[in-house]
Amino acid sequence: MSLANITWTNPGDVGKYTVDGDNTFRRSAASSAWDCGAISARSIASGKDGYVTFKTKELATAKICGLTNGDPDYSYAGVDFGIFTHVGTSKFRVMENGSFVADLASYSAAGDLNQVLKISVESGVVKYYVDDVLKYTSLQSPTFPLIVDCSINSPNGTISECQFDNDTSVILGGVGCLVNNNLTGSNLIGSKLIG
């Protein structure tokens, strides 16, 4: 597999998100709504393994990042297999297709910013990790191909250090995501930002 650092580019036309100098995807809109998100161009094909990892620069905001087949909307409900920062309980939660499935770990809004959250597909099974410790194995079978999908609800919420690793070179269309990997011999592989 080949680790790819996703760099968000072409930030929005509606002013709902920005891309910070360190390529952190941030909700810049002052309102709270599930209407700001991004997807990747690179995907995990059927029969292949892969994963997405990410961090956040704050924990007192609602956000989700994970893997999905297609991109139906900007909502958390559009993420097939995601890790959600649930502000009300201060827990990382597994959300699948908009439904709560399991708690992964508690976090402190003042700390735990270095925790690495990971959603992985291993031999067709979706698994959830916190700091490389397996916390939950999904009971749902994924539909392929799977792309990285995120949504941010809270003002100033972030998805940072988002990385994608897969053992396939399947690329979907769009514009604007720079990925550093050697699978295709090219850095610009075409993604879209939505928001």
C-alpha angles and dihedrals in degrees: 000000000000123000113226125195107217111220114195112223137170096039115208142301095216098053096241096122142025136196112231122219090264091051096257112157106229134181105234098176113108093222129079114237139126093250105104125079150123139220135204128240096216115079142189110245126213112282093021131107125227146138147202124223128189146163135202133226092218135021102203092082132081115244142140134205129177147101129312143166107239126343112262098170146328094274131110085241089068092065110093096197116014147152112230127196102223106202095191094060100024089232136129103236135195110235120184120187091340096310128112111243109166146340113249104186143331120250138192116238087220095049147013092082092138094060112122114219117203137186112191138184110212118177090336095311122113116225133183125216138184113199090346092303113125108238105166141007115209121239090206124089114230124236112224145265096047122198131187111262131180138178130188123202105176127071111260091012113151145202108200138177090016110179131178126204123186139151096226136077097215109142127189125208132264136081140271117040119115113202124184107217140116101228096100101021089241135090101208106070104160125254134160133230118214129193 
